[in-house]
Amino acid sequence: MSGHADASAAGGGAGARTDAEVIGASIDDPAAFWSLFQRHYDPIFAFIARRLGPDAADDLATDVFLTAFTLRARYDQRHAEARPWLFGIAANMVRRHRRAETRRLRAYARHARRAGVAHEDDGVERLDGLAAAPQLAKALASMTTGQRDVLLLIAWAELTPEEVARALHIPPGTVRSRLSRARARARLQLRKAMPDDDTDAPEHVREAVQWTTSS
């Protein structure tokens, strides 16, 4: 796991409870669930905001934890870390707004071609990270919801393919297949932005192309 192996331990102390222990404790002591909220709210909010915008994230991030609280008795406590579970709930909520997400991506792609990716006007927020290039925003918009979920859970939530499989309740082979198709679609769009000499391409395009070819 990249950089979040200790995220389930509040404060990183040796005696801190794992996410699973917190969830288990919250069944008899609901107030204990607040610890899980404090640990994971910010990355859940950021993931939703990147996909739907901060206004939608204000409500949906809270709904993720309300849903998790309602379902806490069903949590598989063999998994010490709850990040995949929470991001799976978040992805399901984003999926209900897939049309809004697609419109947002397409609007960004149109806007960025007109104004250049360094500008943020006309009320269209710049997409960060992998979506910095309008070609990639267009590719994201053209993906199936399943492909986009897998790609962004790995790229933005920093889940492993195995964790994505658990988050989305799908076989690992399906994760790999969707990821492969999503990256191929992204590469196709990004290559359209590459000049004959790759070294002359904008840095954000070169970085995104490199990402789509990684394992």
Summary of the structure (lengths in Angstrom):
residues: 215
radius of gyration: 18.4
end to end distance: 14.5
largest distance: 63.2
contacts: 642
relative contact order: 0.10
helix: 71%
strand: 0%
